């Protein structure tokens, strides 16, 4: 059984789910799976994936897990009570092999009851694929590559550079994920939930935490995350007017969290549209923003200039980089922006699936909410995922995107 706890997912699934419970409990959504690797035959593993999803749907939150969630100051008591009754329902997910070798995974139903499928299903697809195609994994190669990353991060002058794990959805396996986290904690020093620890060489800890809630609880790490694209996409159908959907999403978020979880996602409509909506109020209200598509260096410069133009000191704000990061790219970004703002770096696939095999580039994206298409207009066009080209064209027109 690959997934053995409903906590084995990213924190932002819970933070978004709480907003759904309190503000959009009746929303109906549809998600679709996509593998971006050409020629990968996942259809042959459909039955195995289906069995693992059936096991996933048998899980419920344990008392200790609910207590852990309740200890987070931004998680509200009624939401934890709801989770105490929660189970994923297999009737909302369809897994169908295609003659082409692709696999069609569709998730459709109430947003409140489907939002927790994405991350564990992606982790299941990954682990099923790799345990069949790399039956004797080269863990020695993985450890060697991980050690090289750690050595790069421990170079002189990088003592304040902190990385976080964002790699649950594309991990090689559950056991490898845990080994990576334990190694990073031991070798880089982990920022503790209570008192910051020290790494072996006496420097400040460089491992900031993980997006995975189960391993945060198990290993005493800080759980990290705020919002994902699906939240702002759903607001296209849930807000009062399409042009105001991004503003509506940020306002509803701030109403729910009252200053907590203050990182805004910037790439649902592209950077230019984001900056038009991210006015003085949001510059002051949110702690920072997260990059997830387009050139990260240009994005960072534009973000800092935007703060200055709005008379906000960039040094009081955090820029989070999380788009396909490697350790060398992280170091380059750190060197360009250090001292000019607060920085955070979330590394995913390159941390949890770097053993010498080609990683799967798989995603599950929301494509409809309340019966209408929803989409993002990424600064990286290959990340766009929408089945309705007319809607995409309309979205570009509404948000003045060329």
DAFEN-V39462 format. One record per residue. SS is DSSP state (~ for helix, > for strand, _ for the rest). PHI is phi as a letter, one per 40 degrees, with the letter a starting at -180 (999 if undefined). NEAR is the number of other ideal C-beta (glycine too) atoms within 8 Angstrom. Layout:
ss = <SS | SS>
phi = <PHI | PHI>
near = <NEAR | NEAR>
This chain:
ss = <_ | _ | _ | _ | _ | _ | _ | _ | _ | > | ~ | ~ | ~ | ~ | ~ | ~ | ~ | ~ | ~ | ~ | ~ | ~ | ~ | _ | _ | _ | _ | > | > | > | > | > | > | > | > | _ | _ | _ | _ | _ | _ | _ | ~ | ~ | ~ | ~ | ~ | ~ | ~ | ~ | ~ | ~ | ~ | ~ | ~ | ~ | _ | _ | _ | _ | _ | _ | ~ | ~ | ~ | ~ | ~ | ~ | ~ | ~ | _ | _ | _ | _ | _ | _ | ~ | ~ | ~ | ~ | ~ | ~ | ~ | _ | _ | _ | _ | _ | _ | ~ | ~ | ~ | > | > | > | > | > | _ | _ | _ | _ | _ | > | > | > | > | > | > | > | > | ~ | ~ | ~ | ~ | _ | _ | ~ | ~ | ~ | ~ | ~ | ~ | ~ | ~ | ~ | ~ | ~ | ~ | ~ | ~ | ~ | ~ | ~ | _ | _ | _ | _ | _ | ~ | ~ | ~ | ~ | ~ | ~ | ~ | ~ | ~ | ~ | ~ | ~ | ~ | ~ | ~ | _ | _ | _ | _ | _ | _ | _ | _ | _ | > | > | > | _ | _ | _ | _ | _ | _ | _ | _ | ~ | ~ | ~ | ~ | ~ | ~ | ~ | ~ | ~ | ~ | ~ | ~ | ~ | ~ | ~ | _ | > | _ | > | _ | _ | _ | _ | _ | > | _ | _ | _ | _ | _ | > | _ | _ | > | > | > | > | _ | > | ~ | ~ | ~ | ~ | ~ | ~ | ~ | _ | > | _ | > | _ | _ | _ | _ | _ | ~ | ~ | ~ | ~ | ~ | ~ | ~ | ~ | ~ | ~ | _ | _ | _ | ~ | ~ | ~ | ~ | ~ | ~ | ~ | ~ | ~ | ~ | ~ | ~ | ~ | ~ | ~ | ~ | _ | _ | _ | _ | _ | > | > | > | _ | _ | _ | _ | _ | ~ | ~ | ~ | ~ | ~ | ~ | ~ | _ | _ | ~ | ~ | ~ | ~ | ~ | ~ | _ | _ | > | > | > | > | _ | _ | _ | _ | ~ | ~ | ~ | ~ | ~ | ~ | ~ | ~ | ~ | ~ | ~ | ~ | ~ | ~ | _ | _ | _ | _ | ~ | ~ | ~ | _ | > | > | > | > | _ | _ | _ | _ | _ | ~ | ~ | ~ | ~ | ~ | ~ | ~ | ~ | ~ | ~ | ~ | > | _ | _ | > | > | > | > | > | > | > | _ | ~ | ~ | ~ | ~ | _ | _ | _ | _ | _ | _ | _ | _ | _ | > | > | > | > | > | > | > | > | _ | _ | > | > | _ | _ | _ | _ | _ | _ | _ | ~ | ~ | ~ | _ | _ | _ | _ | _ | ~ | ~ | ~ | ~ | ~ | ~ | ~ | ~ | ~ | ~ | _ | _ | _ | _>
phi = <999 | c | c | b | a | c | c | c | a | c | d | c | c | c | c | c | c | c | c | c | d | c | b | b | c | c | c | b | b | b | b | b | c | a | b | c | c | c | g | c | c | c | d | c | b | d | c | c | c | c | c | c | c | c | c | d | c | c | c | b | c | c | d | c | c | c | c | c | c | c | c | c | c | c | c | c | c | c | c | c | c | c | c | c | b | c | a | c | b | c | c | c | b | b | b | b | c | b | c | c | g | c | b | b | b | b | b | a | i | c | d | c | b | b | c | c | c | d | c | c | c | c | c | c | d | d | c | c | c | c | c | c | b | b | c | b | c | c | c | c | c | c | c | c | c | c | c | c | c | c | c | c | c | c | c | d | g | b | c | c | c | b | b | b | c | b | b | d | c | b | c | c | a | c | c | c | d | c | c | d | c | c | c | c | c | c | c | c | g | b | c | c | c | b | b | d | c | b | c | c | c | g | c | c | c | b | b | c | i | a | c | c | c | c | c | c | c | c | b | g | c | c | c | b | i | b | b | b | d | d | c | c | c | d | c | c | c | c | c | c | a | d | c | c | c | c | c | d | c | c | c | c | c | c | c | c | b | f | h | c | f | c | b | c | c | b | b | c | b | g | c | c | c | c | c | c | c | c | c | d | d | c | d | c | c | c | c | i | a | b | c | a | a | g | c | c | c | c | d | c | c | c | c | c | c | c | c | c | c | c | g | b | c | d | c | c | b | b | b | b | b | a | c | f | c | b | c | d | c | d | c | c | c | d | c | c | b | d | g | b | a | c | b | a | b | b | b | b | d | c | c | b | a | b | b | h | c | c | c | c | c | b | a | b | b | c | b | a | a | f | g | b | c | b | a | b | b | c | c | b | d | c | c | c | a | a | c | b | c | c | c | d | c | c | c | c | c | c | c | f | b | c>
near = <5 | 11 | 14 | 6 | 9 | 14 | 11 | 14 | 13 | 13 | 12 | 11 | 14 | 11 | 14 | 13 | 12 | 12 | 13 | 13 | 11 | 9 | 9 | 10 | 9 | 5 | 14 | 11 | 17 | 11 | 15 | 12 | 13 | 9 | 11 | 7 | 9 | 3 | 5 | 9 | 6 | 14 | 12 | 7 | 12 | 12 | 6 | 9 | 14 | 9 | 8 | 13 | 13 | 9 | 11 | 12 | 10 | 6 | 12 | 6 | 11 | 7 | 5 | 6 | 13 | 12 | 8 | 11 | 14 | 9 | 5 | 8 | 4 | 8 | 10 | 8 | 6 | 7 | 12 | 12 | 8 | 9 | 11 | 8 | 5 | 10 | 7 | 12 | 8 | 8 | 5 | 12 | 12 | 8 | 11 | 9 | 9 | 9 | 4 | 5 | 10 | 8 | 15 | 10 | 13 | 11 | 16 | 10 | 10 | 11 | 12 | 11 | 9 | 14 | 13 | 12 | 12 | 13 | 12 | 14 | 15 | 13 | 15 | 14 | 16 | 16 | 13 | 13 | 12 | 12 | 9 | 8 | 7 | 9 | 6 | 4 | 11 | 9 | 8 | 6 | 9 | 14 | 9 | 8 | 11 | 13 | 8 | 8 | 11 | 12 | 8 | 10 | 13 | 9 | 8 | 3 | 4 | 11 | 7 | 6 | 13 | 12 | 16 | 14 | 17 | 13 | 16 | 15 | 12 | 14 | 14 | 14 | 11 | 11 | 6 | 15 | 15 | 11 | 8 | 13 | 14 | 9 | 11 | 15 | 12 | 7 | 9 | 14 | 14 | 13 | 12 | 10 | 5 | 3 | 4 | 7 | 9 | 9 | 12 | 7 | 5 | 5 | 9 | 9 | 15 | 15 | 14 | 11 | 13 | 14 | 16 | 15 | 15 | 11 | 12 | 14 | 10 | 7 | 12 | 7 | 14 | 10 | 13 | 11 | 9 | 9 | 13 | 9 | 12 | 13 | 13 | 14 | 13 | 15 | 13 | 14 | 12 | 11 | 11 | 4 | 6 | 8 | 6 | 9 | 13 | 13 | 8 | 12 | 13 | 13 | 8 | 11 | 12 | 12 | 8 | 10 | 11 | 6 | 6 | 7 | 9 | 12 | 13 | 13 | 14 | 13 | 15 | 12 | 11 | 12 | 11 | 8 | 13 | 15 | 9 | 7 | 10 | 13 | 7 | 8 | 6 | 11 | 13 | 7 | 8 | 13 | 6 | 13 | 14 | 12 | 16 | 10 | 9 | 13 | 6 | 11 | 9 | 8 | 13 | 14 | 8 | 10 | 13 | 13 | 8 | 11 | 13 | 9 | 6 | 9 | 5 | 11 | 6 | 11 | 8 | 6 | 14 | 10 | 15 | 13 | 15 | 12 | 10 | 6 | 13 | 8 | 12 | 7 | 9 | 14 | 13 | 9 | 14 | 12 | 7 | 8 | 12 | 9 | 4 | 7 | 12 | 9 | 14 | 11 | 15 | 14 | 15 | 14 | 10 | 12 | 15 | 14 | 14 | 11 | 13 | 7 | 9 | 4 | 9 | 11 | 8 | 14 | 9 | 13 | 10 | 12 | 12 | 11 | 16 | 9 | 6 | 9 | 9 | 12 | 14 | 12 | 13 | 14 | 9 | 8 | 5 | 6 | 8 | 10 | 10 | 11 | 5 | 8 | 6 | 6 | 11 | 12 | 8 | 8 | 14 | 10 | 7 | 8 | 11 | 7 | 10 | 2>
